Amino acid sequence: MTEKTTNNISLDMPVQFLKGVGPARAEVFDKLGVKTAADLLEYYPREWFFAPPPVKIEQLKPDHTVTLAGIVESTDWQAWRKPPYFEAYINDDTGICRIIWFHGRFLQDKITPGVKLVVWGKASLYKHQLQLTNPKFVIVEEDEIIADSFSGPVYPATVNLSSGQLRKIISDSLDKIIELVPEFFDVDFLKKSNLISRQKAFKWIHNPGDETQIAEAKRRLKYDELFLMQTALALRRYKVRNFAKAVSLKCTEQIDSRIRKRFPFLLTEDQDKVIEEISADLVKTIPMNRLLQGDVGSGKTVVALYAGLVAIANKQQVAIMAPTEILAAQHFTSIERYLRNSDVKRVLITGGLGGDKRKEIIDNIKSGDTDIAVGTVALLQEDIQFANLALVIIDEQHKFGVHQRAGLRKDTTPHCLVMTATPIPRTLAMTAFGDLDISVIKHSPPGRGQVITRYIQPKDLPKAYEFIRERLKAKKQAYFVYPRIVDSENGDVKAAIAEYENLSKNIFPEFKVGLLHGQMSGTDKQEIMDAFRKGKIHCLVSTVLIEVGIDIPNATIMVIEEADRFGLAQLHQLRGRIARSSSKSYCLLVAQTENETAKSRLEIMERSNDGFEIAEHDLKLRGPGELLSSRQHGLPDLKIANIIDDSDLLAMARKDAFELVEKDPMLTSAQHKNIRTELVRKFSGSLMLVDVA
């Protein structure tokens, strides 16, 4: 890639050669994701300050907002106070001032005696002594001069690079690097979109004159980040739709009728609507790339099997991939139930399969004698080759990385249906799954029992055990879920193995208790699940291994211990393992916590069974989290934009990006050269991105 240069600096120049860096600091920058001069520009401040000019401590007056600069004399963490606080005394040669930060324990390692500190806030009287309470602050480097006017950016610091050092390094090279920054859009577009120039945005984000400049710089840089991500997704979608061919899978009235006879129930209106959308995709030679989302128990598996049977009716093969062996086996069991006495040849492939049996199965897949292959990531192994793979179905796809999902495509381009029981809010769907078409099953099939969820304290467990005992006597079954397999060193978290011993010997000795966890062999896991399914095990003690896909209609009780340690989406998924029949079910969330966020999660679980409402709440509490990691969409993580707070910008960027790719799909126009160059710089290593170089 040819870069414009000025003053011997280029955007792709290794950061090592910039003023004030060198080899040692370059290694620290590398760990921060900063490899080049361009990356340094995108190492954004975490906050900005506009402090008034410093005054002397002897000039302090109550209720005045002031800036003080001095040396830290002493510090102390007052843990026993209510509320606890961290205090520091600073000296500027005219006097000493007390500074306190409530709940400031995290400052102990940052603000230490001898440090040069600038603080600004409102002075107040406490026991006839002037002090500053919870002021903003910045630590000044030993060689840094405190100016008359002290304001500027505060950068995320690291062990070997303080915010002050970062500020100086960026400031020294900022103007020279900014000169090289290319513009993406013409003046008319910027005016219409209310965006400042790209160069001005970088200038103002690192060296703002006021809060207005920060806001304008943020808007432009957030837009650019979202626009580039959406353009990459649009290109990926364009590539699949225009450079890959799939087999046309027709669904005639006769095929539809034959498939529906396999299900001993009528499909819901939602299922019919989604099947219509999928069938319209499958008949095309453009590969389907569709996300099917629906709440736990909404009937996604039936829809997926319908799509699979359409492919088989067209003499093609189907691969169904699940994240765990237990879930793969569960899918296989469901398929067996619906395809009993059918000519459809199906097989289950797991990691433990070996020897002659494995060879026979692989040979049948390769020859085309097998219609459906169900498995885990074992399906991605090189020795497994399909004769005519036309449809790939991936369940709980957020458990897979995007590179793993692509591995199933190999030399062919099958249609692809990915499913999730984790409802995805609109903003997430536009990013992590922005290149997919989306279908939603909103309502569960009739006949599902009600789930009553209660958040209880550990002291209430004896009463809960008595309630569960009565349910077990009535031939119902129960799950007990724990966050760990074994005890932690300090024993502060309940663990599955220890609690299995306690439940089987002390709590429910008259019932059969089973244990399931991730360190068990695949065979042992399957034996436990089979025994639980057949009712030979009454209580199943487990970790989150049962989070997805397990379907035991007779299990109507779930106890989740240390429930405050689980995320909302995980709690909702776990709860989805019960209420799989018409019987009323009970979910007990056991926790003792003072954490307000954790309490909020547990309270919404009590209040709502709606996965989409819970997902929206989870997104607000935690942010995009794992669902938006680069592992899922194969694109770099966002540095300045936030899809929740910036949803309007995201929608605008998506619209602009998809319109751009529609008009200039390979970005060959001269006016799009700078966008094209930036995409190559940012995303050239990203999976399935059209090669725009």
Protein Blocks (a to p, Z undefined) as FASTA:
>chain_A
ZZddeehiafklcfklpghiajmlmmmmmmnopabfklmmmmccfbdcdddddddfklpc
ehiacddddddfbdcddfkbccddddddddehjaccddddehilmmmmmmcghiacdddd
ddddeehiacdehiacddddfklccdfbdcdddddddfklcfklmmmmmmmmmmmmmmmp
ccfbdfklmmmnopacfklmmmmmmmcfbfklmmmmmmmmmmmmmmmmmmmmmmmmmmmm
mmcccddddddfklmmmmmmmpgcdcdfklmmmmmmmmmmmmpmbdcdddddddehilpm
mmmmmmmmmmmmnopacddddfbfklmmmmmmmmmmmmgoiabdcddddfklgcjllmmm
mmmmmnopambdcddfklmpmklccfblcbdcdehkllpcfklmmmmnmmmccddddddf
bdcdfklmmmmmmmbccdddfbdcehiacdddddddfklmmmmmmmmmmmmmnopacddd
dfbfbdcfkopaccfklmmmmmmmmmmmmbccddddfkbcfklmmmmmmmmmnopambdc
ddfklmgopacfklcbdcdehklmpcfklmmmmmmmgokbfbdcddddddddfbfklmmm
mmmmmmpccfklmmmmmmmmnonmlmlgmklnopacdfkbcfklmmmmmmmmmmmmmmmm
mmmmnopafklmmmmmmmmmmmmmpghiacfZZ
